[in-house]
């Protein structure tokens, strides 16, 4: 994507995030009907890092709603896979993308939603165990272990 087109995507993601916050039920129907999260995640590979960060912020905004429909949708469509891929590709660099992903997963650890934690541990547990420079993933793995007992 060109720089201008990437900037437009960032603005679209910010607008969608605002709409999710202000118009909960209507936006949920709109998001699910038109597959907007899948489309947003699909643009990450084509956009620059600023597009990925904006997409991650949208992802977090949707996740913070604590709406089971959104959460099941994210799990069914494997939308955490591109998040983990972006984190892995970024490496251990201390930059905005790394912070945004860690913030997303810190929120997941804080919320302790068993549905999401179980999914993450089963699907991405090995990747999470490999990250030792922050305690965020260890908290999710611990919550997953406690949930399975």
Residue pairs with C-beta under 8 A, 6 or more apart in sequence:
1 9
1 43
1 46
1 47
1 48
1 51
3 48
6 47
6 48
6 50
6 51
7 50
9 43
9 47
9 51
9 54
9 55
10 50
10 51
10 54
13 40
13 51
13 54
13 55
13 57
13 58
14 54
14 57
14 58
16 27
16 36
16 40
16 58
17 57
17 58
17 61
17 62
19 27
20 27
20 28
20 31
20 58
20 61
20 62
20 65
21 61
24 65
24 67
28 65
28 67
28 69
28 70
30 36
31 37
31 62
31 70
31 73
32 69
32 70
32 73
35 77
37 58
37 59
37 62
37 70
37 73
37 74
37 77
37 79
38 77
38 79
40 55
40 58
40 59
41 55
41 59
41 79
41 82
41 83
43 51
43 55
44 51
44 52
44 55
44 82
44 86
45 82
47 55
49 95
49 96
49 97
52 86
52 97
53 96
53 97
53 100
56 83
56 86
56 97
56 100
56 101
56 104
57 100
59 79
59 83
59 104
60 100
60 103
60 104
60 107
62 70
62 74
63 70
63 71
63 74
63 104
63 107
63 108
63 116
64 107
66 111
66 113
68 115
71 113
71 115
71 116
72 115
73 79
74 80
74 116
75 115
75 116
75 119
78 123
80 119
80 120
80 123
80 124
81 123
81 124
83 101
83 104
84 124
84 127
86 97
86 101
87 97
87 98
87 101
88 127
90 97
90 98
90 101
92 98
92 133
102 134
102 136
105 136
105 137
105 140
106 136
108 116
108 117
108 120
108 140
109 117
109 136
109 139
109 140
109 143
112 143
114 147
117 140
117 143
117 144
117 147
118 144
118 147
118 148
120 128
120 140
120 144
121 128
121 140
121 141
121 144
121 145
125 141
125 144
128 137
128 138
128 140
128 141
129 137
129 141
131 137
132 138
